[in-house]
Amino acid sequence: MIEGQYTKNDFGSWRSFIFDCQTGNAEELHIKTHNNSSAFANPTATIMIYNGRQILVNTFFIFSEGAGVGEAGELMYYHYLDSNEVVDNRQNLTNDLRIYPIPADKFINIDCKSNSDFCLKSLTGYIVKAGKIRNGKINVEDLHNGIYILTINGKIHKKIIIQHR
């Protein structure tokens, strides 16, 4: 997710978008809260465990311009994931490439050639880590819990979840 402002200096025009790093396109997420807030900034989405179940947690900052009654400031929503929405511990990209575990704690294991280039980006598009894959692993101990996009050799893009125990 990324944020954008339709009208310069108009905080009520802030919106959240889903960004496709493969195409470079962003589509507005038509989000409204229960009280009709529509101006969001600093969007985040994280999958975590709560009461033994996976949940999707979304946080936003709501500007007073464009805010519903009582909703200006930080806002957090969560949704329990159904069993068919639960993220698998292994996700296949192709028949010959596996990335695991997901969620990752200390390392991401990648069954690919060593010395392949990788790039990890936040959902807002910031590069948080880049380099060469060494011995089929990427150390993620220094990253915050969250969802990232992993790119391998500039071609393969995969969602990665970091959740430190």
N, CA, C and O of each residue as an XYZ file, in Angstrom:
660
protein
N       0.844     -1.171      0.000
C       0.000      0.000      0.000
C       0.889      1.233      0.000
O       1.966      1.258      0.596
N       0.399      2.249     -0.688
C       1.075      3.544     -0.699
C       0.023      4.619     -0.454
O      -1.177      4.342     -0.463
N       0.483      5.842     -0.236
C      -0.427      6.951     -0.005
C      -0.197      8.011     -1.076
O       0.878      8.089     -1.671
N      -1.206      8.813     -1.309
C      -1.071      9.896     -2.272
C      -2.081     10.986     -1.975
O      -3.126     10.742     -1.372
N      -1.751     12.191     -2.410
C      -2.603     13.346     -2.176
C      -3.084     13.850     -3.538
O      -2.265     14.181     -4.395
N      -4.390     13.910     -3.744
C      -4.939     14.369     -5.019
C      -4.732     15.864     -5.230
O      -4.440     16.294     -6.345
N      -4.879     16.664     -4.169
C      -4.758     18.109     -4.266
C      -3.698     18.585     -3.284
O      -3.798     18.341     -2.081
N      -2.679     19.269     -3.808
C      -1.587     19.746     -2.957
C      -2.127     20.597     -1.808
O      -2.971     21.471     -2.006
N      -1.619     20.322     -0.602
C      -1.968     21.024      0.643
C      -3.411     20.820      1.086
O      -3.881     21.526      1.979
N      -4.125     19.873      0.486
C      -5.482     19.548      0.926
C      -5.435     18.193      1.611
O      -5.483     17.157      0.948
N      -5.339     18.195      2.945
C      -5.193     16.948      3.682
C      -6.404     16.039      3.524
O      -6.292     14.823      3.680
N      -7.542     16.609      3.220
C      -8.735     15.811      3.001
C      -8.692     15.006      1.711
O      -9.547     14.150      1.487
N      -7.696     15.272      0.854
C      -7.601     14.545     -0.425
C      -6.613     13.376     -0.374
O      -6.374     12.738     -1.399
N      -6.032     13.080      0.798
C      -5.135     11.931      0.926
C      -5.930     10.641      0.751
O      -7.036     10.507      1.277
N      -5.363      9.703      0.015
C      -5.989      8.407     -0.201
C      -4.910      7.328     -0.141
O      -3.719      7.618     -0.256
N      -5.341      6.090      0.040
C      -4.442      4.941      0.030
C      -4.629      4.185     -1.275
O      -5.733      4.106     -1.813
N      -3.526      3.628     -1.776
C      -3.521      2.919     -3.048
C      -2.808      1.583     -2.871
O      -1.960      1.436     -1.990
N      -3.150      0.631     -3.697
C      -2.396     -0.618     -3.764
C      -1.468     -0.455     -4.953
O      -1.901     -0.093     -6.047
N      -0.186     -0.724     -4.732
C       0.841     -0.501     -5.751
C       1.328     -1.835     -6.280
O       1.673     -2.728     -5.506
N       1.358     -1.969     -7.584
C       1.872     -3.165     -8.247
C       3.283     -2.852     -8.729
O       3.462     -2.139     -9.717
N       4.293     -3.389     -8.025
C       5.679     -3.057     -8.359
C       6.100     -3.656     -9.705
O       7.088     -3.207    -10.285
N       5.384     -4.646    -10.207
C       5.728     -5.222    -11.511
C       5.348     -4.284    -12.646
O       6.095     -4.156    -13.617
N       4.195     -3.625    -12.539
C       3.721     -2.753    -13.611
C       3.960     -1.273    -13.319
O       3.945     -0.445    -14.229
N       4.180     -0.945    -12.043
C       4.331      0.454    -11.655
C       2.999      1.175    -11.517
O       2.974      2.395    -11.350
N       1.891      0.442    -11.584
C       0.562      1.039    -11.485
C       0.075      1.035    -10.047
O       0.408      0.146     -9.263
N      -0.723      2.050     -9.713
C      -1.348      2.140     -8.394
C      -2.846      2.328     -8.593
O      -3.278      3.125     -9.426
N      -3.625      1.591     -7.823
C      -5.078      1.725     -7.863
C      -5.571      2.176     -6.502
O      -5.154      1.654     -5.467
N      -6.473      3.163     -6.520
C      -7.002      3.658     -5.256
C      -7.805      2.566     -4.558
O      -8.601      1.858     -5.175
N      -7.571      2.453     -3.251
C      -8.390      1.589     -2.405
C      -9.547      2.442     -1.916
O      -9.337      3.377     -1.143
N     -10.732      2.147     -2.339
C     -11.901      2.950     -1.969
C     -12.352      2.530     -0.571
O     -13.267      1.723     -0.404
N     -11.675      3.107      0.429
C     -11.897      2.738      1.823
C     -12.679      3.843      2.510
O     -12.387      5.026      2.338
N     -13.658      3.453      3.277
C     -14.361      4.365      4.173
C     -14.559      3.619      5.483
O     -14.829      2.417      5.487
N     -14.426      4.329      6.587
C     -14.643      3.720      7.896
C     -16.134      3.727      8.217
O     -16.951      4.215      7.436
N     -16.469      3.181      9.373
C     -17.867      3.170      9.817
C     -18.448      4.572      9.919
O     -19.649      4.765      9.731
N     -17.595      5.556     10.218
C     -18.060      6.944     10.340
C     -17.732      7.770      9.098
O     -17.729      9.000      9.155
N     -17.456      7.100      7.973
C     -17.223      7.726      6.659
C     -15.930      8.509      6.536
O     -15.852      9.407      5.698
N     -14.903      8.211      7.339
C     -13.588      8.809      7.108
C     -13.069      8.303      5.765
O     -13.268      7.143      5.404
N     -12.395      9.202      5.026
C     -11.890      8.807      3.713
C     -10.475      9.285      3.433
O      -9.891      8.859      2.437
N      -9.896     10.147      4.255
C      -8.555     10.691      4.022
C      -7.544      9.953      4.893
O      -7.473     10.179      6.101
N      -6.756      9.062      4.269
C      -5.836      8.207      5.015
C      -4.399      8.443      4.601
O      -4.114      8.715      3.435
N      -3.491      8.337      5.563
C      -2.052      8.395      5.301
C      -1.378      7.289      6.106
O      -1.989      6.700      6.997
N      -0.135      7.014      5.793
C       0.678      6.018      6.492
C      -0.008      4.658      6.590
O      -0.093      4.095      7.682
N      -0.501      4.119      5.473
C      -1.188      2.820      5.552
C      -0.208      1.685      5.803
O       0.889      1.672      5.245
N      -0.601      0.734      6.643
C       0.179     -0.483      6.850
C      -0.758     -1.673      6.865
O      -1.940     -1.551      7.186
N      -0.215     -2.818      6.516
C      -0.955     -4.077      6.596
C       0.010     -5.123      7.118
O       1.100     -5.289      6.570
N      -0.374     -5.825      8.165
C       0.487     -6.833      8.785
C      -0.348     -8.052      9.137
O      -1.471     -7.926      9.625
N       0.201     -9.218      8.888
C      -0.444    -10.452      9.333
C       0.298    -10.924     10.567
O       1.525    -11.017     10.569
N      -0.455    -11.223     11.619
C       0.161    -11.670     12.869
C      -0.760    -12.673     13.551
O      -1.889    -12.903     13.117
N      -0.256    -13.255     14.615
C      -1.033    -14.207     15.394
C      -1.629    -13.482     16.601
O      -0.926    -12.762     17.311
N      -2.941    -13.680     16.827
C      -3.637    -13.112     17.972
C      -4.601    -14.180     18.484
O      -5.423    -14.698     17.728
N      -4.496    -14.499     19.747
C      -5.329    -15.568     20.340
C      -5.230    -16.868     19.554
O      -6.221    -17.580     19.391
N      -4.024    -17.175     19.065
C      -3.788    -18.430     18.363
C      -4.285    -18.467     16.929
O      -4.215    -19.516     16.288
N      -4.783    -17.356     16.405
C      -5.279    -17.300     15.028
C      -4.582    -16.194     14.270
O      -4.140    -15.207     14.858
N      -4.484    -16.364     12.944
C      -3.901    -15.305     12.132
C      -4.913    -14.194     11.931
O      -6.093    -14.439     11.679
N      -4.418    -12.944     12.050
C      -5.254    -11.785     11.778
C      -4.524    -10.867     10.819
O      -3.294    -10.847     10.776
N      -5.280    -10.113     10.059
C      -4.760     -9.048      9.210
C      -5.017     -7.747      9.956
O      -6.161     -7.430     10.281
N      -3.951     -6.991     10.228
C      -4.066     -5.721     10.944
C      -3.755     -4.595      9.965
O      -2.711     -4.604      9.312
N      -4.658     -3.629      9.866
C      -4.456     -2.442      9.043
C      -4.413     -1.231      9.953
O      -5.256     -1.082     10.837
N      -3.425     -0.360      9.736
C      -3.362      0.895     10.476
C      -3.290      2.040      9.481
O      -2.731      1.901      8.394
N      -3.861      3.171      9.866
C      -3.888      4.369      9.042
C      -3.828      5.579      9.957
O      -4.190      5.508     11.131
N      -3.363      6.695      9.399
C      -3.515      7.973     10.069
C      -4.630      8.697      9.339
O      -4.615      8.795      8.112
N      -5.598      9.204     10.089
C      -6.728      9.914      9.490
C      -6.590     11.399      9.804
O      -6.566     11.801     10.968
N      -6.499     12.206      8.752
C      -6.430     13.657      8.923
C      -7.786     14.178      9.385
O      -8.822     13.608      9.042
N      -7.782     15.260     10.163
C      -9.055     15.816     10.630
C      -9.909     16.269      9.444
O     -11.136     16.179      9.491
N      -9.254     16.763      8.364
C      -9.982     17.069      7.143
C     -10.294     15.729      6.465
O      -9.369     14.987      6.134
N     -11.532     15.414      6.259
C     -11.899     14.131      5.663
C     -12.160     13.045      6.689
O     -12.387     11.891      6.325
N     -12.132     13.404      7.996
C     -12.357     12.411      9.058
C     -13.824     12.376      9.455
O     -14.509     13.398      9.446
N     -14.293     11.190      9.802
C     -15.626     11.039     10.363
C     -15.596     11.438     11.834
O     -14.528     11.673     12.400
N     -16.746     11.510     12.432
C     -16.871     11.928     13.834
C     -16.027     11.022     14.730
O     -16.192      9.803     14.723
N     -15.112     11.636     15.507
C     -14.316     10.911     16.489
C     -13.209     10.039     15.923
O     -12.644      9.224     16.653
N     -12.877     10.183     14.633
C     -11.900      9.273     14.036
C     -10.584      9.926     13.620
O      -9.750      9.224     13.048
N     -10.339     11.175     13.854
C      -9.070     11.783     13.470
C      -7.937     11.193     14.306
O      -8.106     10.946     15.500
N      -6.789     10.970     13.680
C      -5.623     10.407     14.354
C      -5.366      8.990     13.890
O      -5.843      8.579     12.832
N      -4.603      8.234     14.689
C      -4.276      6.845     14.330
C      -5.506      5.962     14.451
O      -6.305      6.103     15.377
N      -5.641      5.055     13.502
C      -6.769      4.143     13.509
C      -6.260      2.748     13.166
O      -5.414      2.593     12.285
N      -6.768      1.740     13.855
C      -6.359      0.363     13.601
C      -7.596     -0.508     13.496
O      -8.505     -0.432     14.324
N      -7.614     -1.343     12.455
C      -8.654     -2.354     12.283
C      -7.978     -3.704     12.202
O      -6.834     -3.801     11.756
N      -8.671     -4.753     12.628
C      -8.142     -6.089     12.409
C      -9.265     -7.011     11.978
O     -10.440     -6.781     12.263
N      -8.857     -8.078     11.270
C      -9.801     -9.043     10.712
C      -9.211    -10.431     10.891
O      -8.087    -10.689     10.460
N      -9.969    -11.337     11.531
C      -9.518    -12.717     11.637
C      -9.543    -13.352     10.251
O     -10.526    -13.222      9.521
N      -8.462    -14.038      9.893
C      -8.395    -14.709      8.602
C      -9.032    -16.078      8.705
O      -8.753    -16.831      9.639
N      -9.885    -16.403      7.752
C     -10.473    -17.737      7.679
C      -9.393    -18.729      7.288
O      -8.334    -18.335      6.801
N      -9.650    -20.006      7.496
C      -8.644    -21.021      7.181
C      -8.245    -20.996      5.719
O      -7.102    -21.326      5.401
N      -9.146    -20.616      4.808
C      -8.761    -20.564      3.399
C      -7.992    -19.295      3.060
O      -7.483    -19.170      1.946
N      -7.893    -18.343      4.000
C      -7.112    -17.132      3.796
C      -5.750    -17.210      4.480
O      -4.904    -16.345      4.255
N      -5.522    -18.220      5.305
C      -4.296    -18.321      6.084
C      -3.101    -18.486      5.154
O      -3.148    -19.238      4.181
N      -2.034    -17.772      5.474
C      -0.822    -17.835      4.664
C      -0.114    -19.153      4.925
O       0.131    -19.512      6.076
N       0.214    -19.869      3.871
C       0.892    -21.155      3.969
C       2.335    -20.940      4.406
O       2.895    -19.868      4.176
N       2.942    -21.938      5.028
C       4.332    -21.846      5.452
C       5.309    -21.952      4.300
O       6.469    -21.570      4.453
N       4.889    -22.452      3.164
C       5.729    -22.525      1.969
C       4.909    -22.039      0.792
O       3.748    -22.413      0.626
N       5.528    -21.206     -0.018
C       4.821    -20.697     -1.185
C       5.695    -20.914     -2.405
O       6.856    -20.504     -2.418
N       5.152    -21.553     -3.427
C       5.900    -21.819     -4.650
C       5.750    -20.670     -5.620
O       4.643    -20.182     -5.850
N       6.867    -20.235     -6.193
C       6.837    -19.237     -7.247
C       6.795    -19.921     -8.605
O       6.001    -19.563     -9.475
N       7.641    -20.887     -8.765
C       7.660    -21.686     -9.973
C       7.909    -23.097     -9.505
O       8.072    -23.332     -8.308
N       7.943    -24.036    -10.419
C       8.181    -25.419    -10.036
C       9.555    -25.624     -9.419
O       9.745    -26.569     -8.655
N      10.524    -24.756     -9.733
C      11.878    -24.976     -9.244
C      12.344    -23.928     -8.235
O      13.534    -23.880     -7.921
N      11.451    -23.092     -7.719
C      11.839    -22.070     -6.758
C      10.880    -22.082     -5.576
O       9.673    -21.896     -5.734
N      11.439    -22.305     -4.386
C      10.646    -22.267     -3.154
C      11.218    -21.218     -2.226
O      12.433    -21.037     -2.138
N      10.325    -20.532     -1.536
C      10.715    -19.543     -0.533
C       9.995    -19.918      0.749
O       8.773    -20.067      0.761
N      10.755    -20.071      1.832
C      10.168    -20.503      3.097
C      11.104    -20.129      4.237
O      12.273    -19.856      3.962
N      10.685    -20.097      5.483
C       9.300    -20.207      5.944
C       8.585    -18.880      5.769
O       9.224    -17.830      5.707
N       7.304    -18.923      5.691
C       6.482    -17.727      5.674
C       5.407    -17.937      6.726
O       4.581    -18.834      6.555
N       5.368    -17.174      7.787
C       6.208    -16.012      8.030
C       7.638    -16.404      8.420
O       7.876    -17.482      8.965
N       8.579    -15.505      8.128
C       9.987    -15.734      8.449
C      10.333    -15.006      9.748
O       9.740    -13.979     10.079
N      11.305    -15.560     10.473
C      11.752    -14.954     11.724
C      13.166    -14.393     11.570
O      13.361    -13.182     11.671
N      14.151    -15.258     11.327
C      15.550    -14.837     11.227
C      16.082    -14.864      9.802
O      16.860    -13.997      9.403
N      15.656    -15.869      9.036
C      16.144    -16.033      7.671
C      14.998    -16.390      6.742
O      14.026    -17.026      7.148
N      15.125    -15.972      5.487
C      14.277    -16.473      4.415
C      15.138    -17.472      3.654
O      16.236    -17.135      3.211
N      14.652    -18.688      3.500
C      15.338    -19.709      2.707
C      14.792    -19.670      1.298
O      13.579    -19.635      1.089
N      15.691    -19.675      0.335
C      15.295    -19.606     -1.069
C      16.038    -20.692     -1.820
O      17.269    -20.718     -1.835
N      15.291    -21.584     -2.441
C      15.899    -22.636     -3.254
C      16.175    -22.068     -4.641
O      15.368    -22.222     -5.558
N      17.324    -21.409     -4.785
C      17.729    -20.843     -6.074
C      19.244    -20.797     -6.107
O      19.910    -21.180     -5.145
N      19.784    -20.326     -7.221
C      21.230    -20.230     -7.362
C      21.785    -19.202     -6.376
O      21.212    -18.127     -6.195
N      22.924    -19.552     -5.734
C      23.583    -18.574     -4.880
C      24.069    -17.426     -5.748
O      24.267    -17.580     -6.953
N      24.255    -16.294     -5.127
C      24.693    -15.064     -5.774
C      23.633    -14.438     -6.664
O      23.937    -13.522     -7.429
N      22.375    -14.920     -6.579
C      21.289    -14.227     -7.268
C      21.065    -12.895     -6.566
O      21.220    -12.802     -5.348
N      20.703    -11.869     -7.319
C      20.396    -10.567     -6.734
C      19.014    -10.599     -6.104
O      18.100    -11.236     -6.628
N      18.863     -9.912     -4.980
C      17.544     -9.783     -4.366
C      17.325     -8.348     -3.918
O      18.268     -7.582     -3.716
N      16.059     -8.011     -3.771
C      15.666     -6.708     -3.255
C      14.412     -6.917     -2.424
O      13.461     -7.544     -2.890
N      14.394     -6.403     -1.202
C      13.204     -6.429     -0.352
C      12.693     -5.000     -0.236
O      13.433     -4.091      0.140
N      11.402     -4.813     -0.569
C      10.788     -3.488     -0.482
C       9.621     -3.536      0.497
O       8.943     -4.553      0.639
N       9.408     -2.414      1.161
C       8.213     -2.274      1.998
C       7.017     -2.141      1.061
O       7.188     -1.934     -0.140
N       5.818     -2.258      1.602
C       4.621     -2.111      0.772
C       4.455     -0.693      0.242
O       3.676     -0.461     -0.683
N       5.181      0.253      0.822
C       5.146      1.615      0.308
C       6.215      1.852     -0.752
O       6.354      2.967     -1.256
N       6.978      0.800     -1.094
C       7.943      0.894     -2.186
C       9.365      1.228     -1.792
O      10.233      1.331     -2.659
N       9.627      1.399     -0.504
C      10.989      1.707     -0.065
C      11.837      0.443     -0.043
O      11.400     -0.600      0.442
N      13.055      0.544     -0.573
C      13.989     -0.585     -0.504
C      14.518     -0.659      0.923
O      15.135      0.286      1.415
N      14.271     -1.795      1.586
C      14.727     -1.953      2.960
C      15.959     -2.844      3.041
O      16.686     -2.815      4.034
N      16.192     -3.630      2.005
C      17.365     -4.509      1.992
C      17.586     -4.985      0.560
O      16.628     -5.272     -0.158
N      18.850     -5.067      0.147
C      19.190     -5.559     -1.184
C      20.574     -6.179     -1.128
O      21.377     -5.847     -0.256
N      20.846     -7.068     -2.050
C      22.159     -7.694     -2.095
C      22.143     -8.977     -2.888
O      21.349     -9.142     -3.814
N      23.033     -9.889     -2.516
C      23.151    -11.195     -3.153
C      22.645    -12.265     -2.187
O      22.874    -12.185     -0.980
N      21.962    -13.257     -2.728
C      21.521    -14.391     -1.920
C      22.734    -15.270     -1.674
O      23.362    -15.728     -2.628
N      23.076    -15.514     -0.426
C      24.244    -16.321     -0.059
C      23.777    -17.621      0.585
O      22.991    -17.598      1.532
N      24.248    -18.732      0.087
C      23.907    -20.050      0.636
C      22.398    -20.272      0.748
O      21.928    -20.954      1.659
N      21.645    -19.689     -0.186
C      20.205    -19.894     -0.219
C      19.448    -19.210      0.899
O      18.324    -19.604      1.211
N      20.051    -18.168      1.526
C      19.397    -17.505      2.652
C      19.533    -15.991      2.565
O      20.498    -15.455      2.020
N      18.528    -15.323      3.124
C      18.582    -13.876      3.332
C      18.302    -13.652      4.813
O      17.289    -14.117      5.335
N      19.197    -12.941      5.488
C      19.011    -12.632      6.898
C      18.003    -11.489      7.025
O      18.192    -10.425      6.434
N      16.932    -11.707      7.797
C      15.903    -10.679      7.984
C      15.742    -10.282      9.449
O      14.750     -9.652      9.817
N      16.717    -10.650     10.288
C      16.635    -10.331     11.716
C      16.551     -8.835     11.972
O      15.971     -8.410     12.972
N      17.129     -8.022     11.072
C      17.171     -6.580     11.277
C      15.938     -5.847     10.750
O      15.855     -4.624     10.864
N      14.976     -6.579     10.173
C      13.771     -5.945      9.643
C      12.636     -6.010     10.660
O      12.581     -6.915     11.493
N      11.743     -5.047     10.578
C      10.568     -5.016     11.455
C       9.542     -6.036     10.987
O       9.534     -6.425      9.819
N       8.674     -6.470     11.899
C       7.551     -7.320     11.515
C       6.736     -6.599     10.454
O       6.512     -5.392     10.543
N       6.293     -7.349      9.449
C       5.471     -6.734      8.419
C       5.476     -7.540      7.139
O       5.991     -8.656      7.085
N       4.894     -6.952      6.112
C       4.799     -7.575      4.798
C       5.739     -6.832      3.862
O       5.751     -5.601      3.827
N       6.520     -7.583      3.108
C       7.495     -7.028      2.186
C       7.328     -7.694      0.815
O       6.726     -8.762      0.696
N       7.867     -7.047     -0.201
C       7.891     -7.620     -1.542
C       9.337     -8.000     -1.855
O      10.234     -7.158     -1.830
N       9.545     -9.283     -2.149
C      10.866     -9.802     -2.497
C      10.968     -9.892     -4.012
O      10.103    -10.474     -4.666
N      12.022     -9.317     -4.562
C      12.307     -9.413     -5.992
C      13.620    -10.161     -6.148
O      14.610     -9.834     -5.494
N      13.628    -11.165     -7.018
C      14.835    -11.941     -7.279
C      15.238    -11.739     -8.739
O      14.447    -11.969     -9.654
N      16.486    -11.304     -8.937
C      17.028    -11.051    -10.274
C      16.147    -10.121    -11.097
O      16.106    -10.222    -12.324
N      15.434     -9.208    -10.418
C      14.620     -8.214    -11.100
C      13.394     -8.764    -11.805
O      12.691     -8.018    -12.485
N      13.121    -10.061    -11.656
C      12.030    -10.677    -12.415
C      10.946    -11.273    -11.546
O       9.762    -11.095    -11.833
N      11.317    -11.968    -10.502
C      10.351    -12.689     -9.682
C       9.981    -11.831     -8.489
O      10.857    -11.348     -7.772
N       8.687    -11.638     -8.273
C       8.191    -10.819     -7.169
C       7.307    -11.686     -6.290
O       6.422    -12.383     -6.787
N       7.546    -11.644     -4.975
C       6.783    -12.480     -4.054
C       6.565    -11.737     -2.752
O       7.460    -11.039     -2.274
N       5.375    -11.882     -2.169
C       5.073    -11.295     -0.868
C       5.754    -12.123      0.207
O       5.661    -13.351      0.201
N       6.435    -11.459      1.128
C       7.136    -12.101      2.239
C       6.604    -11.490      3.536
O       6.414    -10.277      3.631
N       6.371    -12.331      4.515
C       5.922    -11.855      5.831
C       7.027    -12.110      6.837
O       7.528    -13.228      6.956
N       7.404    -11.067      7.560
C       8.392    -11.165      8.632
C       7.639    -11.071      9.941
O       6.907    -10.110     10.180
N       7.820    -12.076     10.794
C       7.189    -12.057     12.118
C       8.175    -12.655     13.105
O       8.341    -13.873     13.172
N       8.834    -11.782     13.877
C       9.808    -12.245     14.861
C       9.090    -12.814     16.067
O       8.080    -12.280     16.524
N       9.634    -13.905     16.569
C       9.009    -14.581     17.720
C       9.508    -14.022     19.018
O       9.090    -14.471     20.085
